[in-house]
Amino acid sequence: MVKAREAVRELQSSLIRDVANAGMGDPDILRFWFGESDQPTPMFIRQAAIASLESGETFYSQNLGRPYLREAIATYLSSLHEREIVPDRIAAVGSGVSALMIASQLVLSPGDKVVAVTPLWPNVVEIPKILGAGVTRVPLAVANGKWSLDLQRTLDALTPDTRLLIVNSPNNPTGWTIEDEEVDALLAHCRRHGIWVLADDVYERLVYDPQRKSAPSFLRRYEAGDRIISSNSFSKAWTMTGWRMGWLVAPETLMGDLSKLIEYNTSCILEPAQRAGTVAVAEGEAEIAKLRTRLAASRQTLVDGLRALPGIDVPDAGGAMYAFFRIAGHADSLELAKRIVREVSLGLAPGSAFGPEGEGWLRWCHAVEVSAIEQGLERLARFLR
């Protein structure tokens, strides 16, 4: 039989897609299973791409991205994290997931040990497996009604033979958000043992605390010689999921090799998209503020509504765009999600899609109109009855 290599065959297929297939063809379905806003990209961002296309900017560009985009990202990040981040540390890439893949290719070899805080978007933990690395999962816990990191357990997992720590905060699917003192403790430990840190910062602007501009960050603590790589995306904060635009921040000494890897993955990204990304980071603060306000309202409606239903547990979280919850008496999240789709046309993501720690839980994306959340809650109440 002709087949792919073993590491590829062992990858987990999308359980969210399994649920979506169960609801395929239902015109009445309410779709909360994917992690994206129901709003299109703001017009001023789209216009930048339109103008670029009209002027004929359709040729190859630099592997690391056009200088104007790298400078715009560096300026944005320097302001956000209140320390200088130079353009020479920035690489613009074709999506956040491409950033994760390229960063992993940069530092991982077959047999390397990776530690990841989980549950987690499956792409993040499956990418090291494609490269032949092994992944040790450190599960989040619910403590005092809130998603929390077991810091000591995480430090214990980061043995001297560990090559890479992966932290996604705010976290998909739970919304857990790392604390400043946890960043300090993890970074000190990784510095001591020469462990790389890959920070998946795609949701860093989507925090619920109105006093914070962004989540606690490894980038803010970067010093020369640190093994810190940050991956990010335009998808969430600027509602640009379909554009497939992301970036990496890495030590300057890595940029030459990073450029080679980009060449062998995608070569470069479309210049109209780079124009759009430049405008997004330079002029998008008002849009991010509006999105955060909208997410706060929709989350409040969703969490209040879920907690009013019998047998539902919804731990608190610090950010992202999801409620991760469980219904008493239902241990198989995939079967539960399929039943909910079939019986009340409500599309939710099964927790098992995010690893064994997510089994028994469901993820509901609330980056939608409040009215849609209210309709969904009515359908879930009908299912429970």
GUNUKE-808930 format. One record per atom (N, C-alpha, C): residue in three letters; y, z, x. Coordinates in pm, whole numbers, plus 32768, in hexadecimal, padded with zeros to 4 digits. Each point is the difference from the previous one (the first is absolute). Layout:
BEGIN
ALAYZX/...
This chain:
BEGIN
MET7F8880008054/MET807880007FAC/MET807E80008058/VAL805E7FAA7FDE/VAL80807FFE8047/VAL805780717FCA/LYS803280568058/LYS804E80727FD1/LYS8064802C806B/ALA8064804D7FD3/ALA80668035805A/ALA7FC4806D8057/ARG804880278069/ARG7FD0806B8057/ARG7FFD80847FB4/GLU7FB3805E8033/GLU7FE3807B7FB7/GLU807C804F7FDD/ALA8060800B805D/ALA8078804F7FE6/ALA804E7FCB7F88/VAL7FFC7F7D7FED/VAL80467FC37F8E/VAL7FB180167F80/ARG7F7C7FF08008/ARG7FAE80137F88/ARG8009808F7FCB/GLU801A805F8058/GLU8005808D7FD6/GLU8088802A7FC9/LEU80627FA68003/LEU808480227FCA/LEU7FF680197F6B/GLN8052805D7FCF/GLN8002801E7F71/GLN804E7F947FB5/SER7FC57FCA7F97/SER80497FA17FAC/SER805E804D7FA4/SER805B7FBB7FC1/SER806780417FAF/SER7FC780327F7B/LEU7FFE80847FF1/LEU7FD480397F81/LEU806C7FF17F96/ILE807C7FF5802A/ILE806C7FE47F9F/ILE7FE97F777FC2/ARG7FD47FA28051/ARG7FE37F7A7FCC/ARG7F8C80067F9D/ASP7F9F80578018/ASP7F92800F7FA0/ASP8035802A7F77/VAL8060805D8000/VAL803B802C7F81/VAL80527F8F7FC2/ALA804D7FBA8053/ALA80527F927FCD/ALA7FA87F957FC0/ASN7F8D7FE5803D/ASN7FA57F9D7FC7/ASN7FCE802C7F76/ALA7FEF80847FEF/ALA7FD280337F7F/ALA80677FEA7F93/GLY80807FF88027/GLY806A7FEB7F9E/GLY80327F717FFA/MET7FC37FA7804D/MET802C7F758007/MET7FF97FBF7F76/GLY806A7FB97FDD/GLY80037FB87F81/GLY803580527F8C/ASP801D80808016/ASP803780557F95/ASP80977FF48001/PRO803D7FBD7F9E/PRO80927FEC8002/PRO804E80807FE6/ASP7FBC80687FD1/ASP8043807C7FDC/ASP7FFB80688070/ILE7FC67FDC8072/ILE7FE980628069/ILE80838034803A/LEU800880838016/LEU806F803D804A/LEU7FD18015808E/ARG80427FC0805F/ARG7FD07FFC808A/ARG804B80658057/PHE7FBE806D8022/PHE80378063805B/PHE7FA98010807C/TRP7FA97F9F801A/TRP7F9D8010806B/TRP80347FD58087/PHE80617FA38005/PHE80327FD18081/PHE807E804D8029/GLY801A80068082/GLY8071804D8033/GLY807C7FAC8014/GLU803C7FD77F92/GLU807D7FB6800B/GLU805680177F85/SER80817FEA8013/SER806080107F93/SER7FF17F8E7F9D/ASP802C801B7F83/ASP80007F957F9C/ASP80827FB08004/GLN8058801F805F/GLN80817FBA800D/GLN7FF97F96806E/PRO80417F8E7FEE/PRO80047F9B806B/PRO805D802C8071/THR7FF67FBB8070/THR805A80198070/THR80917FEC7FD4/PRO805C805A8028/PRO808C7FF17FD9/PRO80387F768024/MET805B7FCF7FAD/MET80327F77800D/MET80457FE88085/PHE804C80618034/PHE80497FE6807E/PHE7F9E7FE98074/ILE7F8A803B7FF8/ILE7F9A7FE78067/ILE7FC47F767FEC/ARG7FE17FDD7F84/ARG7FC97F7B7FE4/ARG80627F928029/GLN808080187FE8/GLN80657F9B8020/GLN80047FE18095/ALA7FEA80658053/ALA7FFF7FE98090/ALA7F917F9E8027/ALA7F8C800F7FC1/ALA7F927FA4801B/ALA801D7F747FCA/ILE803B7FFB7F89/ILE80227F7E7FC4/ILE80607FB4805A/ALA806880468031/ALA80637FBF8057/ALA7FBE7FCF8081/SER7FA2804D8034/SER7FBA7FD8807A/SER7FAC7F837FE8/LEU7FBB7FFB7F90/LEU7FB17F897FDF/LEU80587F867FEE/GLU806F80147FBC/GLU805A7F8F7FE8/GLU803D7FCA8080/SER800D80578065/SER80377FD38080/SER7F947FC9805D/GLY7F8380027FD4/GLY7F947FC4804D/GLY7FC48058806B/GLU800980837FF2/GLU7FC7805A8064/GLU7F6A80117FE5/THR7FB47F9A8022/THR7F7080007FE2/THR7FAB7FEB807D/PHE8037801E8075/PHE7FBB7FE6807D/PHE7FC48081803A/TYR7FB17FF1806B/TYR7FCA80748045/TYR8071805A8032/SER7FE380828006/SER805F805E803C/SER7FB88052806B/GLN8045805E803D/GLN7FC680538069/GLN7F8D80547FC9/ASN7F9D801C8057/ASN7F8E80537FD8/ASN802C80867FC7/LEU806180408040/LEU802B80867FD9/LEU806680007F8F/GLY80247F897FD0/GLY80667FF77F98/GLY80857FD5803A/ARG80557FC97FAB/ARG80857FD6802D/ARG804F80798031/PRO80507FEF8069/PRO805180718033/PRO805780417F95/TYR80377FB07FA4/TYR8057803C7F9B/TYR7FB380607FA5/LEU7F827FE17FE2/LEU7FB080597FAC/LEU7FD9807E804D/ARG7FD87FF1807C/ARG7FDA80748050/ARG8077805D8015/GLU80757FC78013/GLU80798052800E/GLU802180487F7E/ALA7FEF7FBC7F90/ALA801C803F7F7F/ALA7FA080747FE5/ILE7F7F7FED801E/ILE7F9F806B7FED/ILE801F8075805D/ALA80237FE3807D/ALA8021806A805F/ALA807A804F7FD2/THR80657FBC7FCF/THR807880457FCD/THR7FDE80577F89/TYR7FB07FCB7FA5/TYR7FD7804B7F89/TYR7FB2807D8028/LEU7F9C7FF18058/LEU7FAD80728027/LEU804F80678050/SER805A7FD28056/SER8052805D804E/SER805580577FA6/SER80387FC57F99/SER8050804D7FA0/SER7FA7805E7FAF/LEU7F8D7FCF7FD4/LEU7FA8804F7FAB/LEU7FCC807B8049/HIS7FD97FEE807F/HIS7FBF806C804B/HIS805E80468062/GLU807E7FD67FFF/GLU80698043804E/GLU7FE080078095/ARG7FCB7F928034/ARG7FEC7FF1808F/ARG7FF27F6C801E/GLU80227FDA8079/GLU80017F728021/GLU7F737FC88007/ILE7FEB7F957FB6/ILE7F857FB18007/ILE802B7F71801E/VAL7FE17FD08077/VAL80377F81802F/VAL7FAF7F8A7FCC/PRO80407F8B7FF1/PRO7FB87F897FD0/PRO7F877FDB8055/ASP800480228080/ASP7F917FDD8059/ASP7F80804D7FE0/ARG800780607FA3/ARG7F8780487FD4/ARG7FCF7FCD7F79/ILE80407F9A7FC8/ILE7FE27FD07F79/ILE7FB57F7C8005/ALA7F9A7FF47FAD/ALA7FBC7F807FEA/ALA7FF67FE97F6B/ALA80347F907FD0/ALA7FF47FDB7F73/ALA7F7E7FB27FEE/VAL7FB180287F9C/VAL7F7C7FC47FEE/VAL7FEA7FDC7F6D/GLY7F957FB67FE8/GLY7FE57FCD7F7A/GLY7FB680647FAA/SER8044806A7FD5/SER7FD080657FA1/SER7FE080848046/GLY8002806B7FB0/GLY7FDD80838034/GLY7F6F8008802C/VAL7FA67FC07FB7/VAL7F7380058027/VAL7FE97FB28082/SER804C7F958015/SER7FF87FB88080/SER803280598071/ALA806780517FE4/ALA8032805E8064/ALA7F9380638027/LEU7FB780337F9D/LEU7F93805E801C/LEU7F917FBF8052/MET7FDE7F847FDE/MET7F977FBA804A/MET802A7FE78090/ILE807A7FCF8014/ILE802E7FDF8087/ILE800E807E8055/ALA8032806C7FC4/ALA800B807E804A/ALA7F7680328029/SER7F9E7FF37FA8/SER7F78802A8021/SER7FC47FA9806D/GLN80177F7E7FFA/GLN7FD17FA78068/GLN803D80228087/LEU807980337FFD/LEU804A8020807A/LEU7FC28074804D/VAL7FC680637FB7/VAL7FD6807A8046/VAL7F6B80207FF4/LEU7FB97FC07FA2/LEU7F7580277FE7/LEU7F9C7FA28043/SER7F93803C8030/SER7F8E7FB68036/SER7F83802C7FB5/PRO7F967FB08005/PRO7F82802A7FC1/PRO7FD380888033/GLY7FD680557FA4/GLY7FD180848023/GLY806A806C8002/ASP807F7FDA7FF5/ASP806B80647FFF/ASP7FF880587F83/LYS8032807A800D/LYS8005805D7F90/LYS808B80007FC2/VAL80047FEF7F7D/VAL807C80037FB3/VAL7FF780737F9D/VAL806C804C7FF3/VAL8009806A7F9C/VAL80697FD77F99/ALA7FDC80097F80/ALA805C7FD97F95/ALA8006806E7F97/VAL807A801C7FD0/VAL8013805F7F92/VAL7FE57FB47F7E/THR7FA380337FAF/THR7FD07FBA7F8A/THR8006805A7F84/PRO7FF17FC97F85/PRO7FE17F757FDC/PRO80727FA28028/LEU7FDF7F7F8007/LEU805D7FA2803B/LEU7FE57F747FCC/TRP806D7FB27FF7/TRP7FF27F727FE1/TRP7F947FC4805A/PRO7F997FC17FC7/PRO7F8A7FDB804F/PRO801C7FA68077/ASN80647FA97FF7/ASN801E7FA78071/ASN8017804D8081/VAL803F80737FF5/VAL8026804B8078/VAL7F878031804C/VAL7F9A802E7FBA/VAL7F8980368044/VAL7F967F968019/GLU80077F907FBB/GLU7F9C7F968018/GLU80277FAA8078/ILE80817FF2801C/ILE802C7FAE8072/ILE7FC2802F8084/PRO800380838021/PRO7FBE8029807D/PRO7F6B7FDC8005/LYS7FBE80037F8C/LYS7F717FDE7FFC/LYS7FEA7F6C8021/ILE805C7FAA7FD4/ILE7FF67F728023/ILE80007FEF8097/LEU804C80578044/LEU800E7FF78092/LEU7F94804E804A/GLY7FA1803B7FB6/GLY7F918046803E/GLY801A8092801F/ALA806F80377FD0/ALA801F808D8015/ALA7FBF80547F91/GLY7FEE8080801A/GLY7FCC805C7F9C/GLY807180547FC7/VAL7FF680217F7F/VAL806B80497FBC/VAL7FCD80887FD1/THR804680698029/THR7FE880887FCF/THR806B801F7F97/ARG7FD480257F89/ARG805C80197F92/ARG801E80967FF5/VAL808080217FF2/VAL8028808B7FEB/VAL804180077F75/PRO7FBB803B7F9F/PRO80327FFA7F75/PRO807480607FE6/LEU805D7FCF7FAF/LEU806780577FC8/LEU7FBF80607F9C/ALA8045806C7FE5/ALA7FCF80637FA0/ALA806E801E7F9B/VAL7FD8803A7F90/VAL806180307F9E/VAL800E80968015/ALA8078802A8027/ALA801B808E8017/ALA807C80277FB1/ASN7FF380697FB0/ASN806F802E7FAB/ASN80367F907FA9/GLY7FA47FAE7FCD/GLY80277F977FA4/GLY80427F87803F/LYS7FF57FF28084/LYS80457F928045/LYS7FA57FC5806A/TRP800B7F7C8014/TRP7FB47FBF806B/TRP803180348086/SER7FA280288057/SER80258041807D/SER7FA47FD38071/LEU803480088079/LEU7FB47FE08079/LEU7FC380808038/ASP7F7F7FFD801F/ASP7FC1806C804B/ASP801D7FE58093/LEU806E80398031/LEU802F7FDF8087/LEU7F998025806A/GLN7FC580767FF7/GLN7FA2802A8067/GLN7F857FA68001/ARG7FD17FDA7F8B/ARG7F8D7FA67FFA/ARG80227F798040/THR807B7FD37FEC/THR802A7F81803C/THR8007800C8097/LEU803B806B8031/LEU800880158091/LEU7F75800A803D/ASP7FA480457FBC/ASP7F78800C8033/ASP7FBA7F798009/ALA80207FA67FA2/ALA7FC47F7A8001/ALA80367FAA8072/LEU80798020802E/LEU80417FB2806A/LEU7FD180318089/THR7F837FE5801D/THR7FC48027807F/THR80387FA88072/PRO7FF1802B807C/PRO80397FB38070/PRO7FCE7F70800A/ASP7F8C7FE27FC4/ASP7FCC7F768006/ASP80367FAA7F8E/THR805B80347FAE/THR803A7FB17F93/THR80647F9C8038/ARG7FF97F877FCF/ARG805C7F98802D/ARG807C7FF67FA7/LEU7FEE80137F7C/LEU806D7FE37FA3/LEU7FFD805D7F88/LEU807480337FD9/LEU801480487F84/LEU80507FA87FA1/ILE7FD17FF37F84/ILE80477FB37F9A/ILE8031805F7F93/VAL80827FFD7FE7/VAL803D80537F98/VAL80547FA77FA6/ASN7FE280037F7E/ASN804F7FB87F9B/ASN804780697FAB/SER808680068010/SER804F80637FB7/SER80867FC27FDA/PRO8029800D7F82/PRO7FB2802C7F8C/PRO7F817FAD7FEF/ASN7F9D80437FCB/ASN7F787FCB8003/ASN7FDE7FB17F82/ASN7FBC7F928016/ASN7FC07FB47F95/ASN7F6A801E8009/PRO7FC880497F9E/PRO802880067F74/PRO803E80837FCF/THR7FFF806B8051/THR801D80857FC9/THR8095801D7FF2/GLY80537FC18053/GLY808D80238005/GLY801E80718061/TRP7F968039803F/TRP801680698064/TRP80667FD18067/THR805B805B8027/THR80677FE08062/THR7FFE806A806E/ILE7FF87FD3807B/ILE7FF4805B8072/ILE807E8055800D/GLU7FF080798034/GLU8070805B801A/GLU802C7FF08092/ASP807F8024801B/ASP80357FF28087/ASP7FAF804E8067/GLU7FD9807A7FDC/GLU7FB480508060/GLU7F747FC58019/GLU7FC97FB87F9E/GLU7F7F7FBF8014/GLU800E7F88805E/VAL806D7FB77FF3/VAL801B7F93805E/VAL80098037808E/ASP804A806D8010/ASP8012803B8085/ASP7F7A802B803C/ALA7FAD80427FAE/ALA7F8080328032/ALA7FA27F8E8026/LEU7FF77F9A7FAB/LEU7FA97F8F801C/LEU80307FB4807C/LEU80817FEB800B/LEU80347FB38070/LEU7FEB804B8084/ALA801780837FFE/ALA7FE9804F807A/ALA7F6F7FF6802C/HIS7FA480077FA1/HIS7F727FF8801F/HIS7FDC7F768037/CYS80357F987FC0/CYS7FE17F77802C/CYS803D7FE38089/ARG80768034801B/ARG803A7FF18085/ARG7FA880428069/ARG7FCD80777FDF/ARG7FAE804D805F/ARG7F827FB48027/HIS7FC67FB87FA0/HIS7F7F7FBE8018/HIS800B7F67800E/GLY80797FCB8001/GLY80117F708010/GLY7FCE7FAF7F8B/ILE800E80357F87/ILE7FD17FBD7F86/ILE80717FAD7FC3/TRP7FE27F867FDD/TRP80617FAC7FBB/TRP801580317F70/VAL807A7FEF7FCF/VAL8020801D7F73/VAL802D7F7D7FBF/LEU7FBA7FDA7F94/LEU802A7F8F7FAE/LEU803280387F7C/ALA80837FFC7FEB/ALA803E80357F87/ALA80167F8D7F9F/ASP7FBA80057F8E/ASP80147F9C7F97/ASP807380337FA8/ASP80777FC98017/ASP807B80337FC3/ASP80317FAE7F8A/VAL7FA77FB67FBF/VAL802B7FA37F98/VAL804780477F8C/TYR7FDD807E7FE5/TYR803F80487F90/TYR80698065802F/GLU802F7FF7807B/GLU8053806C8037/GLU808380137FB3/ARG80327F997FBE/ARG807C80107FB3/ARG7FE780367F73/LEU7F837FFB7FD3/LEU7FE180257F75/LEU7FD380917FF9/VAL805F805B801B/VAL7FE680907FF8/VAL804780377F84/TYR7FC780697FC7/TYR803580367F83/TYR807380618016/ASP800A803A8077/ASP806D805C801D/ASP80837FB2800E/PRO806080137FA5/PRO807C7FB38006/PRO80558021807A/GLN7FE4806F8043/GLN804D80268075/GLN7FD17FB9807F/ARG7F8E7FBB7FF8/ARG7FCA7FBD8076/ARG80127F6A7FF4/LYS802E7FBF806B/LYS80097F6F8002/LYS7F777FC08016/SER7FA7804A8046/SER7F7B7FCA801C/SER7FA38074801F/ALA7F7F7FE08009/ALA7F9B8064801F/ALA800A802A8093/PRO7FCD80768023/PRO7FF78028808D/PRO7FBB7F948052/SER80327FEA807A/SER7FDA7F888049/SER7FD9801D8091/PHE7F977FBC802F/PHE7FDF8002808E/PHE80697FB48050/LEU80377F967FC6/LEU80647FB08047/LEU807880548029/ARG8028805B7FAA/ARG80758054801C/ARG7FEA8056807D/ARG7F8280168025/ARG7FE080568072/ARG7FD57FB1807B/TYR800B7F7D7FFA/TYR7FCF7FAC806E/TYR804D801A8081/GLU7FB4800E806E/GLU8038800A8085/GLU7FBB7F998059/ALA80457FD38066/ALA7FC77F9B805B/ALA7F78802F8031/GLY7F9F7FA97FF8/GLY7F788020802A/GLY7FA5802A7F8F/ASP8039801B7F8A/ASP7FAE80267F8E/ASP7FAA7F8B7FD1/ARG7F8A80217FCE/ARG7FA47F9C7FCA/ARG800C80007F68/ILE80737FD47FD1/ILE801D7FFD7F70/ILE801D7F717FD6/ILE7FBA7FD47F98/ILE801A7F7E7FC1/ILE801980197F6C/SER806C7FC97FCC/SER801E80097F71/SER7FEE7F767FC1/SER7FB47FFC7F92/SER7FF67F837FB3/SER804A80137F7D/ASN80407F957FD3/ASN805080097F86/ASN7FFD7F7A7FB9/SER803A7FFF7F88/SER7FFB7F897FAC/SER807D7FFA7FA9/PHE80267F877FDC/PHE806C7FEC7FA0/PHE7FCF800D7F70/SER7F7D800D7FED/SER7FC47FF47F7B/SER803080697F9D/LYS8003807F8028/LYS8012806B7F9F/LYS809380217FE7/ALA804880268068/ALA808B802E7FEF/ALA805D7F927FD1/TRP7FDF7F828022/TRP80577F907FD9/TRP7FBD7FA57F98/THR7F93802E7FC5/THR7FB47FB47F9B/THR7FE97F6F802C/MET7FC17FF18074/MET7FE67F7C803A/MET7F6B7FED801D/THR7FA9802A7FA5/THR7F717FFD801C/THR7FCD7F738021/GLY802C7F9D7FB7/GLY7FCC7F7A8013/GLY80377FB68078/TRP806480368042/TRP803E7FBD8072/TRP7FAA800A807E/ARG7FAA80658007/ARG7FAA80198074/ARG8054800D807F/MET805180688000/MET805B801B8070/MET7FF08091802B/GLY7FEF80158082/GLY7FF780878035/GLY80388006808C/TRP7FF58077803E/TRP802C800C808A/TRP7FB580708045/LEU80077FFC8083/LEU7FC880688057/LEU806E8034805B/VAL7FFC8082801B/VAL8051803E8069/VAL7F9F80378066/ALA800C7FD3807C/ALA7FA180278068/ALA804D80188083/PRO7FC280418061/PRO8040800C8083/PRO80207F77803B/GLU80717FF78047/GLU802B7F7E8037/GLU7F987FC5805D/THR7FB480558046/THR7F9D7FCE805F/THR7F8E7FB47FBC/LEU7FF3800D7F7C/LEU7F957FBC7FB7/LEU802B7F797FC8/MET80817FE28004/MET80307F8E7FB1/MET7FCD7F798032/GLY7FEB7FF38082/GLY7FCA7F828033/GLY7F757FE57FCB/ASP7FAA80658003/ASP7F797FF17FCA/ASP80017FF37F68/LEU805D80477FC0/LEU800E7FF57F70/LEU80247F727FD7/SER80587FC2804C/SER80277F757FE5/SER7F887FA38009/LYS7FA880178062/LYS7F877FAE800D/LYS7FA580117F86/LEU7FEF807B7FD4/LEU7FA980177F8D/LEU80377FBE7F81/ILE808380077FED/ILE803C7FBD7F8C/ILE7FE77F6A8008/GLU800C7FC78078/GLU7FE67F718011/GLU7F737FDD7FD2/TYR7F9F8055801F/TYR7F757FE17FDE/TYR7FDA802A7F73/ASN805880467FBB/ASN7FE880247F74/ASN804B7FA37FA1/THR80827FFE8008/THR80517FB17FA2/THR80697FAA8044/SER8015800F8081/SER80657FBA8051/SER808E802F7FE1/CYS80287FFA7F81/CYS808780277FD9/CYS800680067F69/ILE807480277FCB/ILE801180067F6F/ILE806F7FA37FD4/LEU7FF87FD87F82/LEU805D7F9F7FC6/LEU80918030800E/GLU80587FAA8031/GLU808A802A8017/GLU804B80257F80/PRO7FEF7FBA7F91/PRO8043802F7F85/PRO7FDA808F7FDB/ALA7F838027801A/ALA7FD9808A7FE8/ALA8046805E8061/GLN80147FD4807B/GLN804980528062/GLN809280127FD6/ARG803C7F987FCA/ARG808A800C7FCE/ARG800480657F8E/ALA7F9E7FFA7FA8/ALA7FFB805E7F8F/ALA7FEE808F8032/GLY7FA880138061/GLY7FE980848037/GLY807B80398044/THR804A7FAB8043/THR807A802C8043/THR806580347F9C/VAL80147FB77F93/VAL805C802B7F98/VAL7FCD80807FBD/ALA7F7D800B7FEE/ALA7FC780757FBE/ALA80218080804D/VAL7FE580028083/VAL8018807C804C/VAL809380198018/ALA804F7F958004/ALA80908011801B/ALA804E80297F84/GLU7FD67FD17F89/GLU805180147F88/GLU7FB2803D7F8C/GLY7F8A8035801B/GLY7FA980297F93/GLY800280937FDA/GLU80588051803B/GLU7FFD80907FE3/GLU801680207F6D/ALA80597FB77FBF/ALA8019801A7F72/ALA7F847FE27FAD/GLU7FB77F988025/GLU7F857FDE7FB6/GLU7F95806A8016/ILE7FF68033807B/ILE7F9E806B801A/ILE8022807C7FB0/ALA808080217FF6/ALA802B80747FB2/ALA7FDB7FEF7F6D/LYS80147F887FCB/LYS7FDD7FE67F74/LYS7F69800B7FEC/LEU7FB37FCB805F/LEU7F6F80077FF5/LEU7FD180918002/ARG803980508058/ARG7FD8808D8008/ARG801F804B7F7E/THR80737FE37FC6/THR8024803F7F81/THR7F9D7FD77F93/ARG7FDE7F808000/ARG7FA37FCA7F9D/ARG7F75803E8011/LEU7FD4800D807D/LEU7F7D803A801A/LEU7FFC80947FD9/ALA806D80488018/ALA8004808D7FDA/ALA7FF080107F69/ALA80427FA97FB4/ALA7FF880077F6D/ALA7F757FDB7FCF/SER7FC87F958035/SER7F7C7FD47FD1/SER7F9480648029/ARG800E803A8077/ARG7F9C8064802A/ARG8007807B7FA6/GLN8078802D7FE0/GLN800D80767FAC/GLN7FC07FEA7F78/THR801A7F897FC7/THR7FC47FDE7F7F/THR7F687FFF800B/LEU7FCD7FC2806A/LEU7F6F7FF38010/LEU7FBF80898018/VAL8034804D805C/VAL7FC180818021/VAL800780607F89/ASP807280057FBE/ASP800C80567F8A/ASP7F9D7FD57F93/GLY7FF57F7D7FEE/GLY7FA57FCD7F9A/GLY7F6F801B8021/LEU7FDA7FEE807E/LEU7F76801B8029/LEU7FDE80947FF1/ARG805B80568029/ARG7FE480907FF9/ARG7FFC80347F71/ALA80377FB57FA2/ALA7FF880277F74/ALA7F7A7FDC7FC1/LEU7FB07FAF8046/LEU7F7E7FD77FCC/LEU7F948062802E/PRO7F9680117FB2/PRO7F9A80638023/PRO7FAB7FD68077/GLY7FE68060805A/GLY7FA17FEA806C/GLY80317FAC8073/ILE80857FED800C/ILE80357FAB806A/ILE804680568069/ASP7FE07FE5807E/ASP803B80468072/ASP80537F9C8050/VAL8083801D8010/VAL805B7FA9804B/VAL80468053806B/PRO7FD08001807B/PRO8045804C8069/PRO808A7FC5801E/ASP805B8055802D/ASP80847FD3802A/ASP7FF67FB28082/ALA80657FAD8018/ALA80057FB08079/ALA80927FEB8027/GLY80157FCE807A/GLY80887FF38032/GLY803C7F767FFB/GLY7FAE7F977FE5/GLY80397F7B8003/GLY7F9F7F947FD6/ALA80227F838022/ALA7FBA7F847FDA/ALA801C7FDE7F6E/MET7FA37FBB7FBE/MET80187FCF7F78/MET7F8480107FA8/TYR7FB5806B8019/TYR7F8080127FBB/TYR7FEF808E7FCC/ALA7FB4800C7F95/ALA7FC780807FD8/ALA7F6A7FF68018/PHE7FCA805F804B/PHE7F718005801C/PHE7FCA80787FB3/PHE7FAB7FE67F9E/PHE7FD880697FA3/PHE7F6C7FF47FE0/ARG7FCA806A7FC4/ARG7F737FFC7FD7/ARG7FF180397F74/ILE7F967FD27FBF/ILE7FE1802A7F77/ILE7F7F80508005/ALA800380797FD1/ALA7F8B80588004/ALA7F877FBE7FBD/GLY7F8C800D8041/GLY7F857FCB7FC8/GLY7FE27F718026/HIS80557FC38054/HIS7FEA7F748029/HIS7FFA7FFA8097/ALA7F8A7FF28038/ALA7FEE80008091/ALA80007F74803D/ASP7FDB7F9B7FB2/ASP7FF67F768032/ASP80817FB77FDD/SER805B7FF48061/SER80847FC97FE2/SER7FFC7F6A7FE0/LEU7FA47FB7803F/LEU7FF77F707FE4/LEU7FD17FE87F71/GLU7F9880457FD7/GLU7FCF7FF07F78/GLU8068802F7F9B/LEU8046806D8020/LEU806880317FA6/LEU80707F9A7FF2/ALA802E7FC7806F/ALA806C7F9E7FFA/ALA7FD67F857FB0/LYS7F827FD6800F/LYS7FD07F8C7FB3/LYS7FF980217F6C/ARG7FD580777FDE/ARG7FFB80287F73/ARG808C80027FC2/ILE80608036804B/ILE808980077FCC/ILE80397F747FE8/VAL7FE07FA4805A/VAL802B7F757FEE/VAL7FC17FC47F83/ARG7F7D80107FF4/ARG7FB97FC17F90/ARG8029803C7F7A/GLU801280847FFD/GLU801280437F7F/GLU809080077FD0/VAL8060800B805D/VAL808C800D7FD4/VAL80607FA3804C/SER7FCB7FA2804E/SER80517F9C8048/SER806A80428059/LEU7FD68066804A/LEU80588045805E/LEU7FC87FEF808C/GLY804B7FC18059/GLY7FCF7FDF8085/GLY802C8063806A/LEU7FA280518032/LEU801980618068/LEU7FA47FE58077/ALA802780328075/ALA7FAE7FEC8077/ALA7F9F80748010/PRO7F807FE5801C/PRO7FA0806D8016/PRO801A80448085/GLY7FF780848002/GLY80188049807B/GLY7F9F7FDF806F/SER7F867FD77FDC/SER7F9D7FDF8067/SER80287F868051/ALA80607FB17FCF/ALA80327F8E804E/ALA8044802E8080/PHE802680808005/PHE804A80358072/PHE7FAA805B8057/GLY7F7C7FF57FED/GLY7FA3804C8051/GLY7FB9806D7FB2/PRO7F9C803E803D/PRO7FB080657FB8/PRO805280777FD2/GLU806F801E8046/GLU805480717FD6/GLU80457FE57F7B/GLY800B7F817FDB/GLY80427FDC7F83/GLY7FA37FFA7F88/GLU7F7F80138017/GLU7FA17FF97F90/GLU8023806A7F98/GLY7FFB7FD67F81/GLY802280587F92/GLY80937FFC7FD9/TRP80527FB8804F/TRP80907FF87FE5/TRP80247F737FD3/LEU80777FF27FC6/LEU80387F807FD7/LEU808E7FF48037/ARG80287F868022/ARG808A7FEA802E/ARG804C7FAC7F99/TRP807880307FDF/TRP80567FBD7F9E/TRP80837FDE8046/CYS80207F828010/CYS80807FD6803B/CYS806D800B7F97/HIS806A804C8020/HIS806A80167F9C/HIS80817FB68023/ALA7FF97F978051/ALA80767FB18022/ALA801D7F997F93/VAL800B80327F84/VAL800F7FAB7F8A/VAL806380417FA0/GLU80227FB87F96/GLU805880367F9A/GLU7FC1807B7FBE/VAL805480617FDD/VAL7FD080787FBE/VAL7FB77FDF7F7E/SER802E7F9A7FBB/SER7FBF7FDA7F82/SER7F707FD68016/ALA7FE47FBF8071/ALA7F767FDA8020/ALA7FAB807B801D/ILE803B80618046/ILE7FB9807E801A/ILE7FDC80447F7C/GLU805D80047FA4/GLU7FE980417F7F/GLU7F907FBB7FB3/GLN7FFE7F7B8003/GLN7F937FB77FBF/GLN7F7A80228040/GLY800080068086/GLY7F85801F8046/GLY7FCD808C7FDF/LEU805A805F7FF6/LEU7FD880897FDE/LEU7FC480067F74/GLU80387FB37FA4/GLU7FC77FFC7F79/GLU7F717FCA8003/ARG7FEA7F9B8051/ARG7F787FC68009/ARG7F9F80608042/LEU802D80488067/LEU7FA8805F8040/LEU7FDE80727FA0/ALA8062802C7FB2/ALA7FE580697F9C/ALA7F9A7FCF7F9B/ARG800A7F807FDA/ARG7FA07FC87FA1/ARG7F757FFB803D/PHE7FF77FDD807F/PHE7F7F7FFF8045/PHE7FC4808D8002/LEU804F8063801F/LEU7FCD8089800B/LEU7FD180337F78/ARG80427FD27F95/ARG7FD5802A7F7B/ARG7F7B7FC27FD9/
